[in-house]
Amino acid sequence: MTQTLLAAAEKVREDDVHGSFFAPKTGWNMRYAHSEEVDLGEWARSEEDAKALWEWTEGWVDKVLGKGNWGGE
């Protein structure tokens, strides 16, 4: 849902939104009503944690697809 909102919302272009996470919200009838910007906290902005997650992910992709078979290098 976040990707759809960012791809389609005029507000994103108008306000030049970058690096934000939007969570879908539902109304009383449990249908999508709107999306709200959510602050995920300091850990979500950590360059160190981002690098660790990237390396962990690459390790698993290498393990599953075989090193060098996925364009990661």
N, CA, C and O atoms as CSV, one atom per row, in Angstrom:
chain,resi,resn,atom,element,x,y,z
A,1,MET,N,N,0.820,-1.187,0.000
A,1,MET,CA,C,0.000,0.000,0.000
A,1,MET,C,C,0.866,1.254,0.000
A,1,MET,O,O,0.553,2.220,-0.697
A,2,THR,N,N,1.939,1.252,0.764
A,2,THR,CA,C,2.816,2.422,0.816
A,2,THR,C,C,3.346,2.763,-0.563
A,2,THR,O,O,3.381,3.935,-0.938
A,3,GLN,N,N,3.762,1.756,-1.328
A,3,GLN,CA,C,4.297,2.003,-2.659
A,3,GLN,C,C,3.235,2.602,-3.574
A,3,GLN,O,O,3.535,3.493,-4.369
A,4,THR,N,N,2.015,2.128,-3.471
A,4,THR,CA,C,0.933,2.660,-4.298
A,4,THR,C,C,0.658,4.112,-3.944
A,4,THR,O,O,0.488,4.951,-4.828
A,5,LEU,N,N,0.615,4.407,-2.655
A,5,LEU,CA,C,0.388,5.784,-2.232
A,5,LEU,C,C,1.487,6.695,-2.761
A,5,LEU,O,O,1.203,7.760,-3.309
A,6,LEU,N,N,2.725,6.286,-2.601
A,6,LEU,CA,C,3.831,7.129,-3.034
A,6,LEU,C,C,3.866,7.308,-4.540
A,6,LEU,O,O,4.287,8.355,-5.031
A,7,ALA,N,N,3.436,6.318,-5.264
A,7,ALA,CA,C,3.442,6.410,-6.720
A,7,ALA,C,C,2.302,7.284,-7.249
A,7,ALA,O,O,2.409,7.856,-8.333
A,8,ALA,N,N,1.215,7.387,-6.487
A,8,ALA,CA,C,0.023,8.026,-7.024
A,8,ALA,C,C,-0.359,9.352,-6.365
A,8,ALA,O,O,-1.102,10.137,-6.956
A,9,ALA,N,N,0.126,9.611,-5.175
A,9,ALA,CA,C,-0.359,10.767,-4.426
A,9,ALA,C,C,0.286,12.078,-4.876
A,9,ALA,O,O,1.509,12.193,-4.945
A,10,GLU,N,N,-0.555,13.055,-5.178
A,10,GLU,CA,C,-0.051,14.376,-5.555
A,10,GLU,C,C,0.663,15.040,-4.385
A,10,GLU,O,O,1.624,15.783,-4.587
A,11,LYS,N,N,0.205,14.781,-3.168
A,11,LYS,CA,C,0.805,15.384,-1.978
A,11,LYS,C,C,2.287,15.019,-1.861
A,11,LYS,O,O,3.096,15.823,-1.398
A,12,VAL,N,N,2.629,13.817,-2.276
A,12,VAL,CA,C,4.026,13.379,-2.211
A,12,VAL,C,C,4.887,14.250,-3.121
A,12,VAL,O,O,5.976,14.677,-2.737
A,13,ARG,N,N,4.396,14.505,-4.317
A,13,ARG,CA,C,5.139,15.374,-5.241
A,13,ARG,C,C,5.133,16.819,-4.761
A,13,ARG,O,O,6.169,17.483,-4.776
A,14,GLU,N,N,3.987,17.302,-4.340
A,14,GLU,CA,C,3.861,18.695,-3.917
A,14,GLU,C,C,4.727,19.011,-2.703
A,14,GLU,O,O,5.354,20.068,-2.649
A,15,ASP,N,N,4.767,18.103,-1.728
A,15,ASP,CA,C,5.524,18.329,-0.493
A,15,ASP,C,C,6.933,17.764,-0.549
A,15,ASP,O,O,7.678,17.855,0.427
A,16,ASP,N,N,7.312,17.170,-1.701
A,16,ASP,CA,C,8.640,16.596,-1.896
A,16,ASP,C,C,9.001,15.608,-0.774
A,16,ASP,O,O,10.048,15.722,-0.137
A,17,VAL,N,N,8.118,14.651,-0.556
A,17,VAL,CA,C,8.284,13.669,0.521
A,17,VAL,C,C,9.331,12.631,0.122
A,17,VAL,O,O,9.261,12.055,-0.964
A,18,HIS,N,N,10.300,12.398,1.004
A,18,HIS,CA,C,11.335,11.376,0.808
A,18,HIS,C,C,11.628,10.687,2.138
A,18,HIS,O,O,11.592,11.321,3.193
A,19,GLY,N,N,11.916,9.408,2.085
A,19,GLY,CA,C,12.353,8.673,3.272
A,19,GLY,C,C,11.307,8.538,4.356
A,19,GLY,O,O,11.649,8.487,5.537
A,20,SER,N,N,10.048,8.479,3.984
A,20,SER,CA,C,8.981,8.355,4.972
A,20,SER,C,C,8.240,7.038,4.768
A,20,SER,O,O,8.243,6.465,3.679
A,21,PHE,N,N,7.605,6.574,5.842
A,21,PHE,CA,C,6.799,5.359,5.778
A,21,PHE,C,C,5.360,5.749,6.066
A,21,PHE,O,O,5.084,6.461,7.032
A,22,PHE,N,N,4.455,5.288,5.237
A,22,PHE,CA,C,3.040,5.585,5.415
A,22,PHE,C,C,2.291,4.282,5.674
A,22,PHE,O,O,2.385,3.336,4.892
A,23,ALA,N,N,1.550,4.242,6.776
A,23,ALA,CA,C,0.773,3.058,7.136
A,23,ALA,C,C,-0.685,3.269,6.739
A,23,ALA,O,O,-1.255,4.331,6.988
A,24,PRO,N,N,-1.283,2.258,6.122
A,24,PRO,CA,C,-2.693,2.384,5.749
A,24,PRO,C,C,-3.588,2.384,6.992
A,24,PRO,O,O,-3.333,1.652,7.949
A,25,LYS,N,N,-4.615,3.193,6.969
A,25,LYS,CA,C,-5.587,3.267,8.065
A,25,LYS,C,C,-6.952,2.910,7.510
A,25,LYS,O,O,-7.262,3.204,6.355
A,26,THR,N,N,-7.762,2.275,8.338
A,26,THR,CA,C,-9.099,1.876,7.908
A,26,THR,C,C,-10.145,2.674,8.663
A,26,THR,O,O,-9.892,3.190,9.751
A,27,GLY,N,N,-11.308,2.764,8.075
A,27,GLY,CA,C,-12.443,3.427,8.716
A,27,GLY,C,C,-13.223,2.443,9.579
A,27,GLY,O,O,-12.786,1.313,9.800
A,28,TRP,N,N,-14.374,2.881,10.062
A,28,TRP,CA,C,-15.211,2.050,10.925
A,28,TRP,C,C,-15.639,0.757,10.239
A,28,TRP,O,O,-15.903,-0.247,10.901
A,29,ASN,N,N,-15.706,0.786,8.885
A,29,ASN,CA,C,-16.152,-0.394,8.146
A,29,ASN,C,C,-14.983,-1.293,7.727
A,29,ASN,O,O,-15.159,-2.222,6.938
A,30,MET,N,N,-13.802,-1.012,8.257
A,30,MET,CA,C,-12.578,-1.789,8.023
A,30,MET,C,C,-12.113,-1.720,6.566
A,30,MET,O,O,-11.363,-2.590,6.122
A,31,ARG,N,N,-12.537,-0.722,5.831
A,31,ARG,CA,C,-12.056,-0.481,4.477
A,31,ARG,C,C,-11.005,0.615,4.528
A,31,ARG,O,O,-11.011,1.458,5.426
A,32,TYR,N,N,-10.112,0.594,3.561
A,32,TYR,CA,C,-9.055,1.600,3.503
A,32,TYR,C,C,-9.666,2.997,3.507
A,32,TYR,O,O,-10.592,3.285,2.748
A,33,ALA,N,N,-9.135,3.862,4.372
A,33,ALA,CA,C,-9.628,5.231,4.455
A,33,ALA,C,C,-8.559,6.229,3.995
A,33,ALA,O,O,-8.841,7.132,3.207
A,34,HIS,N,N,-7.355,6.061,4.486
A,34,HIS,CA,C,-6.259,6.958,4.141
A,34,HIS,C,C,-4.947,6.352,4.662
A,34,HIS,O,O,-4.952,5.296,5.294
A,35,SER,N,N,-3.860,7.014,4.399
A,35,SER,CA,C,-2.568,6.588,4.932
A,35,SER,C,C,-2.007,7.699,5.799
A,35,SER,O,O,-2.180,8.884,5.513
A,36,GLU,N,N,-1.331,7.292,6.866
A,36,GLU,CA,C,-0.739,8.233,7.794
A,36,GLU,C,C,0.763,8.025,7.836
A,36,GLU,O,O,1.244,6.892,7.823
A,37,GLU,N,N,1.501,9.128,7.886
A,37,GLU,CA,C,2.949,9.010,8.022
A,37,GLU,C,C,3.269,8.495,9.418
A,37,GLU,O,O,2.700,8.957,10.407
A,38,VAL,N,N,4.188,7.531,9.490
A,38,VAL,CA,C,4.553,6.902,10.748
A,38,VAL,C,C,6.040,7.109,10.981
A,38,VAL,O,O,6.855,6.885,10.085
A,39,ASP,N,N,6.390,7.539,12.189
A,39,ASP,CA,C,7.802,7.657,12.561
A,39,ASP,C,C,8.236,6.311,13.130
A,39,ASP,O,O,7.758,5.896,14.186
A,40,LEU,N,N,9.133,5.639,12.437
A,40,LEU,CA,C,9.569,4.311,12.860
A,40,LEU,C,C,10.672,4.359,13.910
A,40,LEU,O,O,11.102,3.316,14.403
A,41,GLY,N,N,11.125,5.533,14.250
A,41,GLY,CA,C,12.115,5.671,15.305
A,41,GLY,C,C,13.536,5.766,14.770
A,41,GLY,O,O,13.796,5.632,13.574
A,42,GLU,N,N,14.422,5.999,15.692
A,42,GLU,CA,C,15.827,6.219,15.352
A,42,GLU,C,C,16.457,4.997,14.674
A,42,GLU,O,O,17.288,5.153,13.780
A,43,TRP,N,N,16.075,3.795,15.086
A,43,TRP,CA,C,16.681,2.583,14.515
A,43,TRP,C,C,16.429,2.487,13.010
A,43,TRP,O,O,17.231,1.913,12.274
A,44,ALA,N,N,15.315,3.049,12.565
A,44,ALA,CA,C,14.975,2.977,11.137
A,44,ALA,C,C,15.824,3.932,10.301
A,44,ALA,O,O,15.888,3.793,9.080
A,45,ARG,N,N,16.473,4.895,10.944
A,45,ARG,CA,C,17.315,5.858,10.239
A,45,ARG,C,C,18.801,5.565,10.411
A,45,ARG,O,O,19.637,6.344,9.953
A,46,SER,N,N,19.138,4.476,11.049
A,46,SER,CA,C,20.524,4.133,11.352
A,46,SER,C,C,21.246,3.599,10.118
A,46,SER,O,O,20.860,2.569,9.566
A,47,GLU,N,N,22.287,4.293,9.692
A,47,GLU,CA,C,23.101,3.835,8.558
A,47,GLU,C,C,23.774,2.500,8.894
A,47,GLU,O,O,23.908,1.631,8.032
A,48,GLU,N,N,24.187,2.348,10.128
A,48,GLU,CA,C,24.844,1.108,10.567
A,48,GLU,C,C,23.885,-0.081,10.470
A,48,GLU,O,O,24.252,-1.145,9.972
A,49,ASP,N,N,22.660,0.111,10.949
A,49,ASP,CA,C,21.662,-0.961,10.869
A,49,ASP,C,C,21.276,-1.253,9.427
A,49,ASP,O,O,21.054,-2.410,9.070
A,50,ALA,N,N,21.194,-0.214,8.588
A,50,ALA,CA,C,20.870,-0.406,7.171
A,50,ALA,C,C,21.943,-1.243,6.489
A,50,ALA,O,O,21.635,-2.137,5.701
A,51,LYS,N,N,23.195,-0.953,6.791
A,51,LYS,CA,C,24.297,-1.715,6.197
A,51,LYS,C,C,24.269,-3.168,6.672
A,51,LYS,O,O,24.471,-4.088,5.880
A,52,ALA,N,N,24.019,-3.369,7.970
A,52,ALA,CA,C,23.952,-4.728,8.508
A,52,ALA,C,C,22.812,-5.516,7.865
A,52,ALA,O,O,22.976,-6.689,7.533
A,53,LEU,N,N,21.651,-4.867,7.690
A,53,LEU,CA,C,20.521,-5.537,7.046
A,53,LEU,C,C,20.842,-5.872,5.599
A,53,LEU,O,O,20.510,-6.962,5.131
A,54,TRP,N,N,21.483,-4.954,4.880
A,54,TRP,CA,C,21.856,-5.187,3.483
A,54,TRP,C,C,22.793,-6.388,3.381
A,54,TRP,O,O,22.592,-7.265,2.542
A,55,GLU,N,N,23.807,-6.428,4.225
A,55,GLU,CA,C,24.776,-7.534,4.190
A,55,GLU,C,C,24.111,-8.856,4.555
A,55,GLU,O,O,24.397,-9.884,3.941
A,56,TRP,N,N,23.228,-8.838,5.547
A,56,TRP,CA,C,22.511,-10.054,5.941
A,56,TRP,C,C,21.655,-10.549,4.783
A,56,TRP,O,O,21.628,-11.745,4.493
A,57,THR,N,N,20.945,-9.616,4.112
A,57,THR,CA,C,20.088,-9.966,2.980
A,57,THR,C,C,20.909,-10.530,1.827
A,57,THR,O,O,20.536,-11.543,1.237
A,58,GLU,N,N,22.029,-9.876,1.502
A,58,GLU,CA,C,22.895,-10.385,0.437
A,58,GLU,C,C,23.390,-11.792,0.743
A,58,GLU,O,O,23.468,-12.637,-0.149
A,59,GLY,N,N,23.723,-12.040,2.001
A,59,GLY,CA,C,24.177,-13.371,2.404
A,59,GLY,C,C,23.122,-14.431,2.129
A,59,GLY,O,O,23.438,-15.506,1.620
A,60,TRP,N,N,21.870,-14.136,2.464
A,60,TRP,CA,C,20.793,-15.096,2.222
A,60,TRP,C,C,20.513,-15.271,0.734
A,60,TRP,O,O,20.274,-16.387,0.271
A,61,VAL,N,N,20.541,-14.178,-0.009
A,61,VAL,CA,C,20.304,-14.291,-1.450
A,61,VAL,C,C,21.414,-15.114,-2.091
A,61,VAL,O,O,21.143,-15.962,-2.941
A,62,ASP,N,N,22.653,-14.875,-1.694
A,62,ASP,CA,C,23.769,-15.680,-2.193
A,62,ASP,C,C,23.577,-17.155,-1.863
A,62,ASP,O,O,23.848,-18.028,-2.688
A,63,LYS,N,N,23.106,-17.420,-0.645
A,63,LYS,CA,C,22.911,-18.803,-0.202
A,63,LYS,C,C,21.818,-19.495,-1.021
A,63,LYS,O,O,21.959,-20.662,-1.386
A,64,VAL,N,N,20.743,-18.784,-1.305
A,64,VAL,CA,C,19.606,-19.365,-2.014
A,64,VAL,C,C,19.854,-19.449,-3.521
A,64,VAL,O,O,19.595,-20.486,-4.132
A,65,LEU,N,N,20.348,-18.377,-4.118
A,65,LEU,CA,C,20.520,-18.322,-5.567
A,65,LEU,C,C,21.923,-18.703,-6.037
A,65,LEU,O,O,22.136,-18.982,-7.217
A,66,GLY,N,N,22.860,-18.711,-5.121
A,66,GLY,CA,C,24.240,-18.980,-5.493
A,66,GLY,C,C,24.980,-17.670,-5.689
A,66,GLY,O,O,24.488,-16.757,-6.351
A,67,LYS,N,N,26.128,-17.592,-5.126
A,67,LYS,CA,C,26.923,-16.362,-5.173
A,67,LYS,C,C,27.158,-15.926,-6.620
A,67,LYS,O,O,27.596,-16.720,-7.453
A,68,GLY,N,N,26.864,-14.661,-6.904
A,68,GLY,CA,C,27.092,-14.126,-8.247
A,68,GLY,C,C,25.991,-14.408,-9.238
A,68,GLY,O,O,26.100,-14.000,-10.394
A,69,ASN,N,N,24.920,-15.099,-8.833
A,69,ASN,CA,C,23.839,-15.456,-9.768
A,69,ASN,C,C,22.673,-14.498,-9.751
A,69,ASN,O,O,21.640,-14.788,-10.355
A,70,TRP,N,N,22.796,-13.383,-9.091
A,70,TRP,CA,C,21.644,-12.487,-8.976
A,70,TRP,C,C,21.957,-11.026,-9.264
A,70,TRP,O,O,21.081,-10.175,-9.110
A,71,GLY,N,N,23.146,-10.719,-9.666
A,71,GLY,CA,C,23.481,-9.339,-10.011
A,71,GLY,C,C,23.873,-8.475,-8.840
A,71,GLY,O,O,23.935,-7.253,-8.978
A,72,GLY,N,N,24.138,-9.065,-7.690
A,72,GLY,CA,C,24.510,-8.301,-6.516
A,72,GLY,C,C,25.969,-7.899,-6.480
A,72,GLY,O,O,26.379,-7.150,-5.593
A,73,GLU,N,N,26.756,-8.374,-7.415
A,73,GLU,CA,C,28.190,-8.045,-7.406
A,73,GLU,C,C,28.581,-7.382,-8.691
A,73,GLU,O,O,29.746,-7.030,-8.875
